[in-house]
Amino acid sequence: MLQKFVKTFGGDPNKKEIEKTTEIVAQVNALEADFEKLSDDELRAKTDVFRAHISAAVPPPAPPP
């Protein structure tokens, strides 16, 4: 009974999650052809670039007290 109430007023939570991620999945899939063209060495170089980009954007964790 509670599930029916949630679906009636809140919608299907799985469907909502799929709708939220569909656009991101489409963007990632659009990049697939570009990455398939890369050689192993070029892909490794891209990985290093991505790691540097993430490291610059995410601050290191604070040391424990």
Stockholm file with secondary structure:
# STOCKHOLM 1.0

chainA/1-65         MLQKFVKTFGGDPNKKEIEKTTEIVAQVNALEADFEKLSDDELRAKTDVFRAHISAAVPPPAPPP
#=GR chainA/1-65 SS CHHHHHHHHHCCHHHHHHHHHHHHHHHHHHHHHHHHTSCHHHHHHHHHHHHHHHHHHSCCCCCCC
#=GC SS_cons        CHHHHHHHHHCCHHHHHHHHHHHHHHHHHHHHHHHHTSCHHHHHHHHHHHHHHHHHHSCCCCCCC
//
